[in-house]
Amino acid sequence: MSSSAAEGISVTIDQNEFLSDGADTVDAIVTVQTDNDLMVAAPAQERLEILIIDCSGSMKSKNKFAGALRATTAAIDAMPEGTRFAIVEGTAMARLVFPTDVPSLPANADSRAAARRAVDRLRANGGTSMGSWLGQARQLAQKHPGAMAHAILLTDGKNEHEHADALGEEIEKSEGVFTCDCRGVGTDWRVDELRRIATALHGTVDIVADPAELAADFTALLHASMARSIPELTLRVWTPVGATVRFVKQVAPAIEDLTARRVESSAQVGDYPLGAWGVEDRDYHVEVRVEPAAAGREKLAARVSVLAGDQVLGQGLVKAVWTTDTELSTRISRRVAHYTGQAELAEVVQEGLAARKSGDIETATAKLRRAVQLAAESGNDGTAKLLRGVVEVDEQHGTVRLRSGVAAADEMALDARSTKTARVRQED
């Protein structure tokens, strides 16, 4: 294990650096941890909060719209004094409903009261075009250059009133402009649609099945957003000539594949944006393919750095040592093995649910049986509990079978939270 620490941040590499003769793959877990010293050192920045509320006709049912309005009001009340904010009405188009003559207003007694009046005037009537909602949020964020812009997007339905390509284009245009947490209320929305938005925009996705719980969820999201005072960190991976990065994945607190986000900054150097940070720690799985060397030879497989802008805050080294000693080369880093299993767990859950939805019971049962096994082995109690809502597990005989009647909310909760991982830390 190697590590380096600067004021307020540490970068730790966990791996088995010994490779068998002829092996060409190096795996490492990179842990980045920040503390309050780094937050204090970060320059104060303007904050912008954008509340995007689905006002389509379907929101009228099951108290969803009333819950959404209460949640919006709760978010307004939760904003620290001076935080700039705006409210967007989402239907088949996007409309800025507060404020109406400027892009945003700072939170104070007067603006909060005016915002509440604007929320009271909202009505549920119309369609759903999430791309236009993101486009409106992006335009608002671009009118606040240098601000940390964050949005909460709430919907109860599918993106039915625009082409899928339009949503994809707006997601791409919005990357790096603002972050976005997505919430689905009820059970008529699609997890994959909101996950696509949240993943690209460094946010989270979850179901709030009961509209009465929206206010607490919005308040928690606001507090989490305000806790992040560093607008962007970057993971920079350098590899020597002849070596290539196979993938970079965030593996804790949730699975997020960063590989496609690589930006080539120079020869053999790739940058991976990590989004905004507060006082927290995250784990990343980096896999590098190297040219094999003779037994006894040591190579530097990668140098991993964490940057804020152009400033290197911390750094760690990924090494490779070839050996004929099988006792050394067959040792598996516990953390690499654990997170490899967590990535497989998320994958088989999503594949199992997709197979179940398509009527392929055999595949669904096999995939979810594997998920139950992986969740138990890794101590992922959260996913294990959610799986029990979809499958029946016979502990005595070790069998798993699909439940005949599954609540839609249980299935969607398992899907939405499938990427959340159980942590395993260095001291473990």
N, C-alpha and C positions, 0 to 999 in steps of 0.2 A: 504494500500500500504506500502510495506517495501522496504528499499534500503540500500546499503552500497557502499562506494566509497573509492578507494585507489588512489594513485598518477596516474592520467592518465586514469582511468577506473571507471565506475559505473555500478552496477547491481541493477535493480529495479524490484520488484515483484508487479504485479497488479492482484487482484483477489477479489471475494466475498468469504470471509472465512467462512461465515455462511451456514450450511447445514441443511436441514430438518431432522427430526427424522428418522433414518434408512438409510439415503442416504450414498453412499460409493464412490462418485466420486468427486474429487477436480480438478478444472481447474485454471491455472494461466498463465499470460503472463509475460515472463521474458525479460526485455529490457537490453541489454548489449551495453554500449556506451564507445567508446575510444576517447581520444583527443591527441593532439600533444605531451603532456608530455610523454605519453607511447611510442609514436613513437621515440622520442628523446632518451629515455632510452633503447630502443631495440638495442642489439649489431649489428654492421654493418655486413652484410652477402654478400657473392658473389651472383650475380644474373645471371641466365641463361635463355635466351629467345630462344625458338625453333619455327620456322615457318614451318608448315606442309602444303604444297601446292598440291592440287589435280592436277595432270598432266595427267589425263585420256583423252582418245580421245574425249569424249563428251564436254570437256572444250573448244574445238575449236569454238563452235557455240555461236552466240549472244554476241561476245566480252567478254565472260567470262574469257578466258585465258589472254587476254590483261589487263583486269581489275585486275586479280589476280597478274600479274607481277608488275603492278603499285603499288598495295597495299603492296606487299612484299618490294619493294624499299622504299615506304613511311615508313614502319615499321623499316627498317634498318636505315633510316635517323632519326627516332624518338628516337632511343635508346640512353640513356645517355652514355657519354664517359666511357669506361671501362667495360660496360655490356658485358658479354660473350654471344655469339649467334651462332646459327647453322640453316641451311636451309635443309629441308627434301623434296625430290621429292616423291609424293605419287602416285603410280599406282597399278598394281597387286602385287607390292612389294614396299618396302621403300628403298630409296637410299639417303645417305647423299651427297648432292651436294656442300655444303659449311660449313666448310672447308672439304677437302677430306682426309687429312692426320692426323688430330687431331680432338678430339670431338667438339671443339669450339674455337673461337678466341675472344679477347676483342674488342669492338667497338672502332675504331679510323679511321683516314683518309684512311690509307692503307687497312685495313680489309673491310671497307665499299665499297671502290672502287673494291676490288676483289670480294666481294659478289654481287655487281651489275653486274659484268661481268658474274658471274656464273648464275645469274637470267636470263640474256640476252640469255644464251645458252639453257635454258629450252624449251622443246617442248611438246605439248599435244599429247600423244599417249600411250594407254594402258588401263588397267582396274582399278578397285577400291577395295582395301583390307584394310579397315581402321584399322583392328587389327594389321596388320604388321606396319602401320604408327605409331600407339601407341607404339608398341614394340620397334621401332627404337628410339622414343623419350624417352622411359623409359631407354633404354641402355645408351643414352647420359646423361640423368639426373643422373644415377647411377655412371657415371664417374666424377661427380662433387659433392662428398659427402659434405653435409653441406650447399650446395647452395640452394637458393630459385629458383626452376625451374618452368617455366611457358611456356605453348605452346598455339599457335593459330592454329587450324585445320580448313582449308577451303576445302569444297567439293561442287560439283554440282550434285552428284548422290547418288545412293544407294550402300550399301556394297554387291556387287554382286559376287565378285570373291574370297570369302572365306566363310567358314561355320559360321553361327551365333554364334556357340559355341566358335569359335576361337576369335571372337571379344569380347565375354563375358569374356573369360579367360584373354585377354590382359587388358581389363578394370580393372578387379580385381587385376591383378599384378601391375597395375599402380597407384592404390589408395595409397595416401600418398607419392608417389614418385615425382609427378609433378601435377600442376593444368593445366586445359585446357579449353579455351574458344572455342566454335565451331560456325562456320558460314556456312550457306548454301547459295550459289549464284544461282539465277534462281529458278525454281520450280520443278525440277525433283528429288530432294533429299527427304529423309523422316525425318520429325520432330522428331518422336519417337526414331530413331536411334541416332541422334545427342544429343537429350535430355538425353538419357541413358548415353552417354559418359560424357557430361558436368555435369550432376548431380553427378555422382560418383567421378568426379575429381574436384569438387568445382568450376566449371566454369559456363558460361552462354551459351545460345543457342539463335540464332536469324537468321532471313532471311535478306539477302541483295539482293533484287530483281533486282536492277539495278547495274551491274558490275562497273559503274562509281563511285558508292558510297563506294566501297570497301576500297579505300585508306584512306578515312576519318575514316571509321570504324576501320581499323587496327591501325591507329594512336591513336584513343581513347582507344582501348584495351591495347596498350603498355603503355600509360600514367596511366591507371587504375592499371595495374600490378605494375608499378614502385611506385605507391602511397602506396602500401602495404609493410610495412617493418617488420611486425611481421609474421614469417613463419607459426605459428599454435597456435591457442587458443583451449582450450578444455572446454566443458560444462560438469561438473561433477554433477550427481544427486544422493544424498543419500536418501534412504527411510528407515523408521523403520521396524522392523520385523512385518510381516503381511501386509505390504503395497507393491504395485508393480507399476512400471511405465507402463502406457498403451501406451503412445506415447510421442515423442518429435519431434516437427516440427518447422523448421524456417518458420515464417509467414510474415516477412517483411525484406528486400524489395521484396522477392519473396518466394513462397511456396516451401519448400524442406523438405521432410520427412527424419528425421535423425534416426528414431527408429531402423532400421535394422543395423545401424552402431555402436550400443552400444557395448562397450568393458567392460567386467566385471573387475574392478580393485581390488575389494575386496568384502566381504560379504555386500550385500545391496547397493553397490556402482557401478554405471555405468558411463562410460565416452563416450562423443559424440564429435568427432572431428569437429571443426568449420572452418578449413581452414585458409588461410592467412588473415591478417587484416591491414587496414590503419586507418585513422581518419574517423570513421563511427559509426553508430548504427544499430543494428539488433534486431528484436523481435522474441521470441520463445514461442510456446504454449506447455506447459507441462501438461499432464493429469495423475493423480495418483489415483489408486484405494486403498482405506483404509478400515480398519475394522470399522464399525459404532460404535459409543460410545453413552452413555446416554446423554440426553439433558443437556446442561450446561457444558459439558466436552470439553476441548480444547486439540487438538493433533497437533504435528508437523508432517505434511504430507510429507514434503521433504525439504532438504537443497540443494540449487543450488549454485554451485561455478564455477567461471571461472578461469582457470589455464593457465599459460604459462610454459610449461615443468612441473615441480613439484611444482612451486610457485603459491600459491593461490593469485589471484589479487583482487577478489571481491566475495561477497557472499550475498545471499538473502534467506529468509525463506518462505515456503509455509505452511500455517496453515489451520486447520479445526476446526470449533466450531459448535457443534450441538445445535439446538434450536427448540423450538416449536412455536416460533414467525414467522408466515408466512411472515410478512412484511420484516423481515431480510433475511429469507432463499430464498425468491423469487426474491431478487434483483440480477440482472445479471450484472457482470462487463461489462461495455460498450466495453472495448477493447477485452475481451474474446468473446463477441457476434460478434463484428465486424470481427475478424479474423476467427472465425468459419464460418461466411458467405463468407469470401474471399476464404477459402479452398473449400467450396461447389461451389463457382463460377468457380474456376479452373477446378473442377471435372466435372461439368455439361457442360462446354464449350468443353472439350476434349471428353466427352461421346456423346455430340450432333454432333460434327464433325465426329466422328467415325460412328455414326448411319447414318448420311447423306451420307458418303462415301459408306456404305454398301447398300444404297437404302431404309433404314427404315425411311421414311419421317415423319411418325407419332411420333416416338421416338425423332428424330432429332428436330422437331418443338417444342415438349414439353420441351426438355432439353434446347434448346437455348432461348425459351420463359422465362424459369426460370433464365437463365443467364442474360437476359436483365433486369429482375426485380431486381436481386441481384446487378448488376452493378450500377443501378440507386439508390438503397437504400443505398449502401455503398459509393457512390461518386467516384467509380472507373471509371473516365472519359476515361482513356486510353482504357480499355477493352470495355466500352460502344461504343466508336468510332469504334473500330475494329469490333464489332458485327454488326454495320450498313452495313458493306461490305458484310455480309453473310445473314442477315435477313432484312425484311422491317417491320418497326414499325409504326403502326397507332396510334398516340398519342390520337386522339379523341375517338376512340373506344377501345383502350387498347389491340389491337390484334397484333400478331407477326406471320409472315409467312416467309418461306424460299424464298430467291431470286431465280428466275429461272436460271439466268446466273451469276455465281460467278467467279471472277478472281481467279485463283489458288494462286497467290501471296497474295491476301487478306485473303483467307482461311488459308494459311500457317502462315501468320503473326499473326492471331488470335490464332492459335494453339501454336506457339512458344512463344508468349507473355502472354499466358493465366495464367501463374503462377505469373506474376507480380501483386503486391497488392497495394491498396491504404493505405497509412499509417494513423494511428490514434495514436496520442501521448498522454502522460499522462496529459498534460495541457489542451487537448481538452475535 
